[in-house]
Amino acid sequence: MKNLEALNIFARVAEMKSFTLAAESLGIQKGRASMVVRELEKDVGATLLHRTTRTVQLTEDGRVFYTRARDLLAEAEELQSMFSPGDRSLRGRLRVDMPAILAQSVVIPALPQLLDAYPEFELELSSTDRRVDLVLEGFDCVVRLGPLVDETLIARPLGQLRMINAASPLYLARFGVPQTIDDLLVQGHKMVHYMRNFGAKPDGWEYPSGEDYKSLMLPGTMSVNSVPAYHEAGLAGLGLIQGGYSALVPYINQGTLVEVLPNLRPKPLEAFFVVAHRRNLSQRVRAFMSWTEEVLKPYFD
């Protein structure tokens, strides 16, 4: 094969199952992506992709070829940058996904300093509350909060994200400031319910009890399925909320939210930096991982 560009285009098409999306992510024309993959298939003597009007799928030969191609691309990137000075470790394009509220409250505000320091670095940042598929959606790495459900992924612990209890001053003026768990019931407190899928059982009010954590189900007048909406409901005085310190501390500093029950905070959320394969830990990924860890460190327990 003449160069690695064809492998990179093929891998992106395979991951995104679309010539159009792959071409857009790489900044090239769809026709060029299609031509390069056809020439690659001719060079290797095998059909690597099944093409239909709706999607693109790897053939059996394509699956084997894709695995080797990803390894080769990762090794080539390491080889290219092994003698680069330290200040050039962040260059090129990196596709990352992380929870929306973490991106909005912590990472994006810190990005200007990073991008000014590394002008050759380009970040594609996806911020969602769903669990993306690293391989199928073409992500180099993701930041995840909470327990890991896919043991095939490679995860590096970043720390434990501090969680706090909060309410608006308007809400507290109406119901009182709870000092104990019993006060939540005696004073008639309500909570905003958060659930990923409507119809599921909402989480209760989490609090520490001895060496473990328990949950108290409090009534609620509203249920939401997104973290930003959950926070907005708390700001509007619709009930008590429990959230990440990193996202809520700006509101607390502004006085629009007040921390309550500081000695009874919910269990911290485990934070992980996740890649699909150890060979995905390129110099660029490692550098971004270290930067992310430093940015989040003030919000960890």
Backbone bond lengths (Angstrom), bond angles and torsions (degrees), N, CA, C in turn:
res aa  C-N    CA-C-N  psi(-1)  N-CA   C-N-CA  omega(-1)  CA-C   N-CA-C  phi
1 M - - - 1.464 - - 1.525 109.98 -
2 K 1.324 115.12 137.39 1.458 120.12 -171.05 1.523 112.59 -67.59
3 N 1.319 118.41 -37.75 1.461 121.72 -179.72 1.520 109.72 -157.66
4 L 1.334 114.92 -179.61 1.462 119.55 -176.25 1.525 113.28 -90.95
5 E 1.344 116.74 -5.78 1.465 118.90 -178.15 1.523 111.33 -59.93
6 A 1.338 116.01 -42.00 1.464 119.34 -179.13 1.517 111.10 -62.17
7 L 1.340 117.39 -40.22 1.462 120.79 178.27 1.517 110.63 -63.34
8 N 1.317 116.72 -40.90 1.462 120.66 -178.63 1.526 110.74 -65.50
9 I 1.341 117.24 -42.69 1.454 120.81 179.02 1.521 110.41 -66.13
10 F 1.329 116.51 -44.86 1.462 120.40 178.15 1.527 111.27 -58.68
11 A 1.339 117.54 -45.81 1.464 121.39 -178.55 1.514 110.95 -62.34
12 R 1.323 117.74 -41.01 1.463 120.02 -179.50 1.529 111.05 -67.12
13 V 1.345 117.55 -40.27 1.465 120.73 177.32 1.523 110.15 -62.82
14 A 1.326 116.51 -43.15 1.464 120.95 -179.80 1.521 110.78 -62.95
15 E 1.317 117.43 -39.71 1.462 121.86 -177.47 1.521 111.83 -71.68
16 M 1.324 116.78 -39.88 1.463 120.61 -175.34 1.529 112.77 -94.74
17 K 1.349 116.58 -6.33 1.468 122.32 178.48 1.521 111.90 54.42
18 S 1.322 115.49 35.19 1.463 119.28 -177.61 1.520 109.47 -163.20
19 F 1.335 117.04 128.14 1.457 120.03 174.49 1.531 110.32 -69.08
20 T 1.333 115.41 -37.12 1.466 119.25 -178.07 1.527 111.33 -64.64
21 L 1.339 117.27 -50.73 1.468 120.55 -178.66 1.525 111.22 -66.13
22 A 1.333 116.73 -38.53 1.461 119.93 179.66 1.525 110.55 -64.54
23 A 1.333 116.31 -43.80 1.462 119.72 179.65 1.523 111.14 -63.16
24 E 1.327 116.64 -41.84 1.472 119.68 178.75 1.530 110.97 -62.25
25 S 1.338 117.15 -42.06 1.464 120.29 -177.92 1.522 111.86 -68.15
26 L 1.341 116.69 -27.01 1.466 120.94 -179.42 1.522 112.71 -94.85
27 G 1.335 116.65 -6.84 1.456 120.02 178.84 1.514 113.64 74.05
28 I 1.355 117.28 32.58 1.460 121.14 178.81 1.522 109.06 -127.19
29 Q 1.341 116.72 171.30 1.451 121.13 178.20 1.523 110.65 -77.44
30 K 1.330 116.20 148.15 1.461 120.47 178.72 1.525 110.74 -59.56
31 G 1.329 117.01 -40.34 1.448 120.25 -179.35 1.521 112.58 -61.26
32 R 1.326 115.69 -36.71 1.474 119.01 178.73 1.521 110.16 -67.70
33 A 1.329 117.50 -42.27 1.463 120.47 179.21 1.522 110.57 -60.47
34 S 1.327 116.73 -43.75 1.462 121.00 -179.56 1.526 111.00 -64.50
35 M 1.331 116.88 -42.31 1.465 120.91 -179.01 1.529 111.05 -65.39
36 V 1.334 116.72 -42.98 1.456 120.73 -178.46 1.534 110.59 -62.90
37 V 1.341 117.09 -41.94 1.463 119.77 -179.42 1.523 110.57 -68.18
38 R 1.325 117.89 -38.50 1.469 120.14 177.02 1.528 111.09 -61.35
39 E 1.329 116.28 -42.93 1.461 120.15 178.56 1.528 111.06 -66.22
40 L 1.334 116.57 -35.56 1.461 120.22 177.55 1.530 110.25 -64.07
41 E 1.331 116.76 -44.55 1.459 120.50 178.81 1.532 110.79 -61.75
42 K 1.317 116.49 -37.00 1.460 120.63 177.82 1.524 110.80 -66.13
43 D 1.341 116.07 -40.67 1.470 120.66 -179.42 1.521 111.76 -64.57
44 V 1.340 116.77 -43.12 1.468 119.83 -175.78 1.530 112.16 -86.33
45 G 1.334 116.82 -13.02 1.450 119.93 176.88 1.507 114.71 75.42
46 A 1.335 117.29 32.13 1.465 120.40 -179.67 1.521 109.45 -153.08
47 T 1.343 115.63 150.20 1.466 120.65 173.10 1.520 108.31 -82.10
48 L 1.314 116.77 120.11 1.463 121.89 -175.20 1.518 113.03 -97.46
49 L 1.349 116.79 -24.52 1.465 120.39 -175.48 1.522 111.07 -132.86
50 H 1.330 115.50 137.45 1.462 121.74 168.02 1.522 107.31 -89.18
51 R 1.323 117.02 123.60 1.460 121.18 -178.36 1.526 109.48 -109.45
52 T 1.343 116.43 129.63 1.456 121.72 171.64 1.525 107.74 -128.42
53 T 1.311 116.77 177.29 1.469 119.83 179.92 1.523 111.59 -70.65
54 R 1.351 117.17 -17.89 1.459 120.25 -175.41 1.524 114.04 -105.93
55 T 1.324 116.97 -32.24 1.465 118.08 -173.68 1.519 110.28 -155.23
56 V 1.310 114.89 173.25 1.463 123.24 177.86 1.521 107.26 -127.74
57 Q 1.320 117.21 129.26 1.458 121.70 -178.03 1.523 110.00 -127.52
58 L 1.324 115.85 147.27 1.454 120.86 175.33 1.525 110.28 -70.80
59 T 1.337 116.42 139.76 1.458 120.73 168.62 1.531 108.33 -78.96
60 E 1.333 116.32 175.80 1.467 118.98 176.40 1.517 110.39 -61.79
61 D 1.326 117.33 -44.02 1.465 119.74 175.44 1.523 110.38 -62.61
62 G 1.319 115.27 -36.96 1.460 119.56 -179.54 1.515 112.97 -64.34
63 R 1.334 117.37 -36.38 1.465 120.57 179.42 1.526 110.94 -63.53
64 V 1.324 115.65 -44.35 1.462 119.71 178.94 1.524 110.02 -65.17
65 F 1.321 115.59 -44.17 1.464 120.38 -178.64 1.528 111.13 -64.79
66 Y 1.348 116.45 -39.70 1.470 120.45 -179.14 1.524 111.09 -61.39
67 T 1.331 117.63 -44.44 1.465 121.12 -179.28 1.522 110.85 -59.34
68 R 1.327 116.61 -45.29 1.467 119.96 179.64 1.526 111.12 -69.12
69 A 1.332 116.32 -35.79 1.468 120.15 -179.90 1.517 111.26 -64.23
70 R 1.343 117.09 -42.78 1.469 120.08 179.78 1.526 110.73 -62.89
71 D 1.328 116.45 -40.73 1.460 119.77 177.68 1.528 110.75 -62.65
72 L 1.329 116.16 -43.83 1.459 120.47 -178.47 1.524 111.27 -65.58
73 L 1.334 117.31 -41.18 1.466 120.51 179.28 1.528 111.26 -63.83
74 A 1.336 116.70 -40.82 1.460 120.13 178.55 1.523 111.04 -65.19
75 E 1.331 117.22 -41.68 1.462 120.74 179.38 1.525 110.94 -67.51
76 A 1.338 116.83 -37.87 1.459 120.32 178.69 1.526 111.33 -64.29
77 E 1.334 116.30 -39.32 1.459 119.83 178.54 1.522 111.27 -65.24
78 E 1.346 115.67 -41.46 1.456 119.56 177.05 1.522 110.77 -62.59
79 L 1.336 116.76 -43.29 1.461 121.30 -178.56 1.518 111.23 -64.03
80 Q 1.328 116.70 -40.26 1.455 121.15 -178.30 1.523 112.43 -65.67
81 S 1.339 116.39 -32.56 1.465 119.90 -173.18 1.530 113.69 -105.38
82 M 1.339 118.26 3.87 1.464 119.33 -171.68 1.528 112.85 -65.75
83 F 1.337 118.18 -25.95 1.458 119.93 179.46 1.531 112.28 -107.70
84 S 1.335 115.77 11.37 1.466 119.12 178.05 1.509 110.28 -72.04
85 P 1.334 118.57 141.69 1.464 120.15 175.18 1.514 110.66 -62.92
86 G 1.317 116.25 158.16 1.455 121.96 -174.83 1.515 114.12 -55.01
87 D 1.342 117.91 -35.86 1.453 119.18 -175.32 1.527 112.14 -77.54
88 R 1.357 117.35 1.41 1.453 120.28 177.05 1.528 111.57 -108.83
89 S 1.331 115.65 9.53 1.455 119.42 -175.32 1.518 112.52 -66.55
90 L 1.307 118.17 -25.55 1.461 122.02 178.31 1.524 108.57 -106.04
91 R 1.320 115.73 94.61 1.460 121.03 175.48 1.509 108.31 -150.09
92 G 1.323 115.74 154.07 1.453 119.84 -175.21 1.516 111.22 91.62
93 R 1.329 115.36 -172.73 1.468 121.55 -174.22 1.519 110.73 -101.33
94 L 1.341 115.22 138.34 1.463 121.66 178.80 1.517 108.62 -131.34
95 R 1.353 117.14 127.73 1.468 122.43 179.18 1.523 108.46 -103.19
96 V 1.344 116.15 118.59 1.457 122.62 -172.97 1.522 109.30 -129.27
97 D 1.331 116.35 145.07 1.461 121.03 171.49 1.524 108.73 -125.46
98 M 1.328 116.30 143.59 1.462 121.76 176.71 1.517 109.22 -154.56
99 P 1.346 118.27 162.50 1.467 120.09 178.15 1.524 111.76 -55.44
100 A 1.320 115.70 139.89 1.465 120.87 -174.00 1.520 112.53 -57.06
101 I 1.321 117.09 -44.79 1.459 119.24 -175.25 1.518 111.64 -68.12
102 L 1.340 117.89 -31.27 1.459 121.75 177.02 1.521 110.45 -69.22
103 A 1.320 115.98 -41.29 1.461 120.04 177.94 1.521 111.14 -63.64
104 Q 1.333 116.28 -44.95 1.456 120.68 -175.29 1.522 112.57 -69.88
105 S 1.321 116.99 -41.06 1.463 119.87 -171.38 1.524 114.15 -88.63
106 V 1.343 117.96 -25.88 1.461 119.75 -172.88 1.530 112.78 -124.56
107 V 1.325 116.51 -55.36 1.463 119.91 -168.66 1.526 112.35 -72.14
108 I 1.326 117.99 -51.61 1.466 119.97 -177.51 1.529 111.92 -60.28
109 P 1.355 120.40 -44.19 1.469 118.55 177.37 1.527 113.67 -59.58
110 A 1.335 118.07 -25.12 1.466 120.90 -179.11 1.522 113.00 -90.71
111 L 1.336 118.09 -9.63 1.461 121.11 -173.67 1.535 115.07 -66.65
112 P 1.334 120.70 -34.88 1.468 118.26 -178.85 1.529 113.76 -52.91
113 Q 1.314 117.47 -42.07 1.459 120.57 179.85 1.530 110.75 -64.20
114 L 1.338 116.48 -40.81 1.463 120.39 179.79 1.521 111.39 -65.89
115 L 1.332 117.42 -47.93 1.455 120.97 -176.25 1.528 112.10 -71.10
116 D 1.325 117.57 -29.09 1.464 119.92 174.69 1.525 110.62 -68.54
117 A 1.336 115.70 -35.72 1.471 119.84 -178.41 1.524 111.82 -75.33
118 Y 1.343 117.26 -26.85 1.465 121.08 -176.99 1.529 109.33 -128.19
119 P 1.323 117.69 79.18 1.467 120.98 -175.74 1.525 114.03 -64.69
120 E 1.336 118.64 -16.99 1.462 121.31 179.41 1.532 112.30 -90.57
121 F 1.313 116.60 4.30 1.458 121.43 -177.85 1.518 110.05 -99.10
122 E 1.336 116.60 134.05 1.465 122.36 177.55 1.526 108.62 -125.98
123 L 1.317 116.39 125.50 1.458 121.96 -176.61 1.521 110.48 -108.66
124 E 1.337 116.61 127.14 1.461 122.82 169.47 1.526 106.62 -103.42
125 L 1.328 116.60 106.28 1.466 121.72 -172.86 1.519 110.81 -107.77
126 S 1.313 115.47 115.13 1.462 121.93 172.50 1.520 107.86 -99.19
127 S 1.326 116.86 132.00 1.467 119.74 -179.67 1.526 108.35 -128.89
128 T 1.310 115.60 107.05 1.460 121.62 -177.60 1.522 109.21 -137.34
129 D 1.329 115.87 168.72 1.456 121.03 175.02 1.528 111.67 -101.93
130 R 1.333 117.77 1.82 1.461 120.38 177.52 1.532 109.54 -97.46
131 R 1.320 115.68 164.24 1.459 120.78 178.08 1.532 108.58 -90.11
132 V 1.325 115.78 106.91 1.453 120.21 -178.64 1.529 109.89 -74.79
133 D 1.324 116.19 160.27 1.460 122.37 175.06 1.524 107.42 -94.55
134 L 1.325 116.90 111.34 1.462 120.70 -174.80 1.516 112.15 -56.45
135 V 1.319 115.93 -47.53 1.458 120.38 -174.40 1.514 111.51 -73.47
136 L 1.324 117.03 -53.01 1.459 120.70 -175.19 1.518 112.54 -65.01
137 E 1.336 117.42 -30.36 1.459 120.26 -177.27 1.522 112.76 -101.18
138 G 1.321 116.29 4.24 1.459 120.10 170.69 1.515 116.10 73.13
139 F 1.339 118.38 32.25 1.463 120.34 178.43 1.529 110.62 -89.45
140 D 1.322 115.34 140.80 1.468 120.20 175.31 1.526 110.72 -75.77
141 C 1.327 116.09 -35.71 1.459 120.60 -177.84 1.523 108.78 -164.15
142 V 1.338 116.35 162.37 1.461 121.53 177.31 1.524 109.00 -140.64
143 V 1.324 115.56 156.07 1.461 122.30 170.66 1.521 106.71 -106.91
144 R 1.314 117.50 126.88 1.457 121.21 -178.16 1.511 111.00 -125.76
145 L 1.331 114.67 144.46 1.456 122.58 177.82 1.517 109.42 -112.48
146 G 1.325 116.58 139.99 1.456 120.34 179.12 1.515 111.25 94.25
147 P 1.327 116.77 -177.89 1.467 120.75 -175.97 1.518 111.78 -65.63
148 L 1.328 115.91 145.77 1.458 121.61 176.95 1.527 109.15 -83.70
149 V 1.312 116.03 135.86 1.462 120.04 -177.80 1.526 112.45 -108.73
150 D 1.322 117.94 -10.13 1.461 121.71 -179.39 1.523 108.94 -116.61
151 E 1.324 115.53 104.58 1.460 120.53 -176.40 1.523 112.98 -75.67
152 T 1.337 117.95 -7.90 1.455 120.23 179.22 1.526 111.88 -80.16
153 L 1.330 116.92 -13.94 1.464 120.56 -179.68 1.525 110.58 -84.75
154 I 1.322 115.25 156.49 1.463 121.89 178.86 1.524 107.63 -99.45
155 A 1.331 116.56 119.11 1.465 121.19 -174.47 1.518 111.10 -122.76
156 R 1.338 114.95 136.78 1.459 121.21 173.71 1.527 108.05 -114.09
157 P 1.327 118.36 120.60 1.470 120.13 178.73 1.527 111.03 -62.19
158 L 1.323 115.69 133.12 1.457 121.02 176.13 1.527 111.56 -98.09
159 G 1.321 116.95 -31.50 1.459 120.87 -178.63 1.512 109.96 151.76
160 Q 1.312 116.03 -171.78 1.458 122.46 179.22 1.519 109.21 -112.71
161 L 1.318 115.68 115.37 1.464 121.66 -177.49 1.523 110.13 -73.01
162 R 1.320 116.70 122.31 1.459 122.34 -177.87 1.523 110.74 -65.24
163 M 1.318 116.12 132.87 1.459 122.68 177.85 1.528 109.35 -112.55
164 I 1.336 116.91 146.65 1.458 120.68 -179.13 1.527 109.98 -137.37
165 N 1.331 115.34 165.50 1.462 123.70 174.50 1.526 108.24 -101.67
166 A 1.315 117.39 142.15 1.463 118.77 -177.95 1.528 111.14 -152.62
167 A 1.332 114.76 161.06 1.465 122.40 175.63 1.518 108.17 -157.89
168 S 1.305 116.43 161.59 1.462 120.35 178.65 1.523 110.17 -80.18
169 P 1.332 117.70 152.99 1.466 120.02 176.50 1.529 112.41 -57.54
170 L 1.334 117.42 -35.05 1.459 121.23 178.99 1.525 110.50 -63.23
171 Y 1.323 116.60 -43.45 1.456 120.73 179.29 1.521 110.73 -63.96
172 L 1.338 117.28 -44.85 1.468 121.28 -177.68 1.523 111.53 -66.88
173 A 1.326 116.69 -32.48 1.465 119.61 177.05 1.526 111.01 -65.71
174 R 1.315 115.96 -28.08 1.456 120.86 -178.21 1.530 112.20 -84.95
175 F 1.327 117.13 -41.11 1.464 120.57 -172.77 1.525 113.90 -107.73
176 G 1.325 117.50 -13.91 1.453 120.59 -177.07 1.529 111.72 94.82
177 V 1.330 115.89 162.23 1.462 121.90 -179.42 1.528 108.64 -95.28
178 P 1.326 118.95 113.70 1.472 120.20 -178.52 1.527 110.86 -71.47
179 Q 1.324 115.08 140.47 1.461 120.93 177.37 1.524 111.98 -110.68
180 T 1.336 116.24 -20.95 1.455 122.06 -178.76 1.529 109.23 -138.36
181 I 1.328 116.12 168.84 1.463 120.28 175.83 1.522 110.40 -62.90
182 D 1.333 117.24 -37.75 1.462 120.23 178.38 1.516 111.99 -60.23
183 D 1.351 116.72 -33.79 1.463 119.91 179.30 1.528 111.87 -61.23
184 L 1.320 117.14 -29.59 1.458 119.89 -179.97 1.524 110.75 -60.26
185 L 1.321 115.78 -35.43 1.460 120.24 179.13 1.526 111.65 -85.95
186 V 1.338 116.23 -45.45 1.468 120.74 -176.10 1.526 111.27 -62.73
187 Q 1.327 117.02 -40.97 1.461 121.10 -177.24 1.531 112.66 -85.04
188 G 1.316 116.62 -2.82 1.462 120.02 176.35 1.516 114.70 73.76
189 H 1.323 116.74 36.79 1.466 119.42 -177.05 1.522 112.69 -70.87
190 K 1.325 114.72 154.33 1.451 123.13 176.87 1.530 109.18 -124.50
191 M 1.320 115.35 156.81 1.456 119.29 178.25 1.527 109.83 -128.20
192 V 1.299 115.17 153.42 1.463 120.27 171.72 1.528 107.17 -81.25
193 H 1.317 116.80 129.21 1.466 120.66 -178.90 1.524 110.13 -91.17
194 Y 1.332 115.00 132.65 1.472 120.97 175.68 1.513 108.76 -114.02
195 M 1.327 116.02 132.94 1.469 120.75 176.13 1.520 108.34 -148.20
196 R 1.331 115.43 138.39 1.467 119.57 179.61 1.526 111.06 -65.25
197 N 1.326 116.17 -37.74 1.459 120.82 -178.68 1.522 109.26 -128.67
198 F 1.323 116.78 124.89 1.450 120.57 178.10 1.526 109.77 -62.29
199 G 1.308 115.49 140.24 1.448 121.38 -176.47 1.514 112.11 103.25
200 A 1.334 116.19 -20.76 1.461 120.06 176.71 1.525 109.51 -78.08
201 K 1.313 115.98 161.20 1.454 120.48 178.42 1.524 109.54 -72.09
202 P 1.336 118.36 125.63 1.463 119.81 -178.77 1.524 111.74 -70.82
203 D 1.321 115.02 152.35 1.458 119.90 175.18 1.522 109.30 -71.08
204 G 1.313 116.39 146.60 1.452 120.65 176.11 1.523 111.39 -86.39
205 W 1.321 115.32 -169.11 1.471 121.95 178.80 1.532 107.81 -83.26
206 E 1.313 116.46 112.97 1.464 120.83 -175.26 1.532 110.48 -87.48
207 Y 1.329 116.27 138.66 1.464 120.42 179.76 1.527 109.21 -152.78
208 P 1.343 117.59 153.43 1.468 120.52 179.89 1.522 111.24 -75.04
209 S 1.339 114.23 142.44 1.462 120.83 177.45 1.517 107.74 -143.48
210 G 1.332 116.36 102.58 1.451 120.35 -175.98 1.513 110.40 67.02
211 E 1.326 116.93 -125.90 1.460 121.71 179.85 1.526 112.19 -92.14
212 D 1.319 117.23 0.96 1.454 120.55 -175.12 1.528 109.95 -128.13
213 Y 1.322 115.53 -170.16 1.463 121.31 178.18 1.522 108.75 -127.16
214 K 1.329 115.59 144.25 1.454 121.55 176.98 1.516 109.92 -120.82
215 S 1.330 115.58 170.98 1.446 121.01 -177.89 1.524 109.92 -131.04
216 L 1.327 115.83 131.64 1.463 122.37 178.87 1.526 108.17 -114.76
217 M 1.323 116.33 122.49 1.457 119.47 -179.41 1.524 110.15 -81.80
218 L 1.312 116.20 113.61 1.453 122.53 177.36 1.522 109.38 -104.60
219 P 1.329 117.24 150.16 1.464 119.02 177.31 1.523 110.57 -66.26
220 G 1.296 115.26 156.15 1.458 120.12 178.56 1.512 110.55 -147.02
221 T 1.315 116.34 145.22 1.462 120.52 -179.89 1.518 111.83 -96.40
222 M 1.338 116.90 -4.74 1.463 119.47 -175.50 1.515 109.92 -149.61
223 S 1.342 116.18 140.84 1.461 122.68 173.09 1.518 108.37 -123.94
224 V 1.328 116.85 140.00 1.466 121.67 -179.55 1.524 108.61 -132.40
225 N 1.350 116.40 162.39 1.455 120.36 -179.69 1.522 113.13 -123.76
226 S 1.336 116.49 19.10 1.462 120.23 174.74 1.524 108.85 -139.81
227 V 1.316 116.20 146.32 1.461 121.00 -177.29 1.530 111.76 -65.19
228 P 1.347 120.20 -45.32 1.470 118.96 177.68 1.526 112.68 -57.68
229 A 1.334 117.48 -40.85 1.466 120.25 178.50 1.525 110.57 -65.84
230 Y 1.328 116.76 -36.07 1.462 121.90 177.59 1.524 110.56 -60.70
231 H 1.321 116.28 -45.95 1.463 120.47 179.30 1.529 111.07 -66.13
232 E 1.326 116.96 -41.06 1.464 120.52 179.75 1.524 111.14 -62.97
233 A 1.328 116.58 -36.21 1.461 119.68 177.75 1.514 110.94 -64.96
234 G 1.326 116.33 -38.75 1.463 119.92 175.79 1.515 111.69 -64.68
235 L 1.321 117.40 -42.37 1.466 121.91 178.80 1.522 111.36 -63.55
236 A 1.331 116.32 -31.30 1.467 120.57 -179.20 1.520 112.86 -80.80
237 G 1.341 116.74 -1.97 1.456 120.06 177.52 1.515 114.14 81.40
238 L 1.335 116.89 23.36 1.464 120.27 -177.34 1.522 113.13 -85.41
239 G 1.326 117.22 -5.73 1.454 119.56 178.36 1.515 112.30 159.05
240 L 1.330 115.40 174.37 1.460 121.77 175.18 1.527 109.22 -72.41
241 I 1.330 116.20 148.86 1.461 120.64 175.96 1.523 109.67 -133.72
242 Q 1.326 116.03 158.75 1.457 123.61 174.00 1.525 107.11 -126.24
243 G 1.326 116.57 123.98 1.465 119.19 -175.83 1.504 112.29 -151.83
244 G 1.332 114.94 174.84 1.451 121.34 179.39 1.522 112.02 -66.87
245 Y 1.309 116.10 135.83 1.461 121.28 179.25 1.521 111.04 -57.31
246 S 1.334 117.34 -38.56 1.461 121.04 -177.58 1.518 111.94 -60.14
247 A 1.333 116.83 -34.36 1.462 120.32 -178.19 1.525 112.58 -86.15
248 L 1.328 117.52 -30.85 1.468 120.70 -173.85 1.521 114.35 -93.40
249 V 1.332 117.66 -21.21 1.468 119.27 -175.46 1.532 113.00 -60.71
250 P 1.346 121.44 -34.05 1.474 118.28 176.05 1.524 112.61 -60.68
251 Y 1.329 117.43 -38.82 1.465 120.68 178.91 1.524 110.93 -69.48
252 I 1.326 116.70 -35.99 1.464 120.03 177.86 1.525 109.98 -66.42
253 N 1.324 116.77 -41.29 1.468 120.13 178.09 1.524 111.80 -64.86
254 Q 1.346 116.46 -31.98 1.461 120.75 178.37 1.525 112.58 -79.99
255 G 1.338 117.02 -15.42 1.455 120.62 -178.16 1.512 114.34 86.81
256 T 1.335 117.88 5.86 1.459 120.05 179.57 1.527 111.45 -85.39
257 L 1.331 117.32 -14.52 1.457 123.10 170.56 1.523 108.53 -133.08
258 V 1.323 116.53 154.11 1.458 123.10 178.94 1.535 107.62 -127.34
259 E 1.324 116.55 132.57 1.463 117.92 175.76 1.524 108.78 -74.96
260 V 1.327 115.48 135.53 1.466 121.50 177.23 1.525 108.83 -123.20
261 L 1.326 114.93 158.02 1.465 121.76 -179.34 1.536 111.99 45.82
262 P 1.353 117.27 55.45 1.475 119.72 -177.02 1.523 113.38 -63.29
263 N 1.326 117.95 -22.59 1.461 120.82 178.61 1.527 112.66 -87.79
264 L 1.325 115.74 0.05 1.463 120.33 -179.05 1.529 109.98 -129.54
265 R 1.309 114.96 51.16 1.457 119.92 -179.72 1.526 111.49 -72.94
266 P 1.333 116.98 149.10 1.467 119.49 177.46 1.530 111.74 -68.66
267 K 1.305 115.23 168.88 1.459 121.22 -177.44 1.530 111.10 -62.33
268 P 1.335 117.33 132.38 1.476 118.89 177.60 1.524 111.42 -59.53
269 L 1.327 115.93 151.87 1.457 121.27 177.90 1.525 109.95 -92.54
270 E 1.328 116.57 129.12 1.461 120.24 175.46 1.527 108.91 -67.78
271 A 1.326 116.68 134.47 1.462 121.88 176.93 1.522 108.96 -113.62
272 F 1.325 116.27 135.81 1.457 121.77 -177.54 1.528 110.46 -131.57
273 F 1.319 115.01 147.35 1.459 122.56 169.81 1.522 105.32 -103.67
274 V 1.336 117.39 120.12 1.459 121.06 -167.71 1.530 111.06 -121.98
275 V 1.338 115.74 136.19 1.460 122.65 171.29 1.521 107.91 -128.00
276 A 1.334 116.42 163.77 1.455 119.95 -176.58 1.523 112.47 -79.95
277 H 1.344 117.31 -24.41 1.457 120.82 -174.78 1.518 108.30 -154.86
278 R 1.310 116.89 150.30 1.465 120.41 -179.90 1.525 111.59 -59.02
279 R 1.323 116.32 -30.77 1.456 119.07 179.62 1.528 111.50 -71.81
280 N 1.335 118.30 -12.34 1.468 120.95 174.70 1.525 111.88 -75.65
281 L 1.341 116.91 -7.02 1.466 119.72 -179.28 1.526 109.92 -82.38
282 S 1.314 115.70 65.92 1.460 121.57 177.82 1.528 109.24 -70.63
283 Q 1.306 114.85 171.45 1.463 119.42 178.70 1.523 110.67 -59.98
284 R 1.341 115.59 -38.32 1.465 119.88 179.86 1.527 110.83 -65.85
285 V 1.329 116.86 -42.98 1.461 120.66 179.08 1.524 110.44 -64.86
286 R 1.328 116.83 -43.07 1.467 120.16 179.96 1.528 111.25 -62.35
287 A 1.328 116.08 -40.86 1.462 119.80 -179.91 1.522 111.17 -64.73
288 F 1.343 116.81 -43.33 1.465 119.86 179.19 1.521 110.39 -67.77
289 M 1.315 117.74 -36.13 1.454 121.39 178.28 1.528 110.62 -62.22
290 S 1.332 116.90 -44.37 1.470 120.53 179.26 1.518 110.83 -64.07
291 W 1.341 116.39 -40.68 1.469 119.73 178.90 1.523 110.40 -64.09
292 T 1.328 117.13 -44.78 1.462 121.37 179.82 1.522 111.27 -59.87
293 E 1.330 115.66 -41.58 1.466 120.17 179.71 1.518 111.32 -61.09
294 E 1.332 117.36 -41.06 1.461 121.10 179.31 1.522 111.67 -68.16
295 V 1.335 116.87 -38.90 1.465 121.32 -179.44 1.525 110.89 -65.48
296 L 1.341 117.04 -37.78 1.455 121.27 -177.03 1.510 113.54 -85.36
297 K 1.314 118.15 -17.22 1.471 122.01 -172.84 1.529 113.60 -53.26
298 P 1.330 121.66 -40.72 1.474 120.53 179.98 1.542 113.98 -61.54
299 Y 1.332 116.57 -17.67 1.461 120.21 -176.11 1.516 112.12 -103.69
300 F 1.336 117.42 8.13 1.459 121.52 -179.40 1.514 111.19 -100.11
301 D 1.330 115.13 148.44 1.462 121.22 171.24 1.526 108.04 -88.68
